[in-house]
Amino acid sequence: MIKGISKQVIVVQSTDKKLFEQAIFIMSEEAVASGEYTDDTLLKEATRLIKAPPKSRRYSRFAYLFTGAVFTGLIWFFTLIL
């Protein structure tokens, strides 16, 4: 149990409970401190985030594999030179 920490959260209940019952959003300290956001604004933003498609990775796994292989090859090369 954590004591002494207070966070503002938004809980959005799902209408179709086959996969998820609810989504929980933790508000940033700046948003809470400003107090300029209405309940309607927060609900619209939470709904927008839920409906947004997931961000794709910038690089594929192959790019990371290739980069690791090149880096390993360079280490071997410099080890042979020394």
C-alpha positions as CSV (number, residue, x, y, z in Angstrom):
1,M,0.0,0.0,0.0
2,I,1.3,3.4,-1.0
3,K,0.5,6.3,1.4
4,G,0.7,10.0,0.8
5,I,0.2,10.0,-2.9
6,S,-2.9,11.5,-4.5
7,K,-3.6,11.1,-8.2
8,Q,-6.6,12.3,-10.2
9,V,-7.9,9.5,-12.4
10,I,-10.6,9.2,-15.0
11,V,-12.3,5.8,-15.2
12,V,-14.2,5.0,-18.4
13,Q,-16.6,2.1,-18.2
14,S,-16.9,-0.2,-21.2
15,T,-20.3,-1.0,-22.7
16,D,-19.0,-4.3,-24.1
17,K,-17.4,-6.2,-21.3
18,K,-16.1,-9.1,-23.4
19,L,-12.5,-7.9,-23.3
20,F,-12.3,-5.0,-21.0
21,E,-14.4,-3.7,-18.1
22,Q,-12.9,-0.2,-17.8
23,A,-10.0,2.0,-18.9
24,I,-8.2,4.1,-16.3
25,F,-6.5,7.4,-17.2
26,I,-4.1,9.1,-14.7
27,M,-4.1,12.9,-15.1
28,S,-0.9,14.8,-15.2
29,E,0.0,17.1,-12.3
30,E,-0.1,20.2,-14.6
31,A,-3.6,19.4,-15.8
32,V,-4.9,18.9,-12.2
33,A,-3.2,22.1,-11.0
34,S,-4.5,24.3,-13.8
35,G,-8.1,23.3,-13.2
36,E,-9.1,24.5,-16.7
37,Y,-10.4,21.2,-18.0
38,T,-14.1,20.4,-17.7
39,D,-15.6,16.9,-17.2
40,D,-16.8,17.0,-20.8
41,T,-13.4,17.8,-22.1
42,L,-11.7,15.1,-20.1
43,L,-14.3,12.5,-21.3
44,K,-13.9,13.5,-24.9
45,E,-10.1,13.2,-24.7
46,A,-10.3,9.8,-23.0
47,T,-12.7,8.6,-25.7
48,R,-10.4,9.9,-28.4
49,L,-7.5,8.0,-26.9
50,I,-9.5,4.8,-26.7
51,K,-10.6,5.0,-30.3
52,A,-7.2,6.1,-31.7
53,P,-5.3,3.3,-33.5
54,P,-2.1,2.1,-31.8
55,K,1.0,3.8,-32.9
56,S,3.2,1.7,-35.2
57,R,6.8,1.1,-34.4
58,R,9.1,3.5,-36.1
59,Y,11.5,0.7,-37.0
60,S,10.8,-2.9,-37.6
61,R,12.4,-5.7,-35.6
62,F,14.5,-6.5,-38.7
63,A,16.1,-3.0,-38.5
64,Y,17.0,-3.6,-34.8
65,L,18.4,-7.1,-35.7
66,F,20.4,-5.6,-38.6
67,T,21.8,-2.8,-36.4
68,G,22.8,-5.3,-33.7
69,A,24.5,-7.5,-36.3
70,V,26.5,-4.5,-37.7
71,F,27.5,-3.3,-34.3
72,T,28.7,-6.8,-33.4
73,G,30.6,-7.1,-36.6
74,L,32.3,-3.7,-36.0
75,I,33.4,-4.9,-32.5
76,W,34.8,-8.1,-34.0
77,F,36.6,-6.1,-36.7
78,F,38.2,-3.7,-34.2
79,T,39.2,-6.6,-32.0
80,L,41.0,-8.3,-34.9
81,I,42.8,-5.0,-35.8
82,L,44.1,-4.5,-32.2
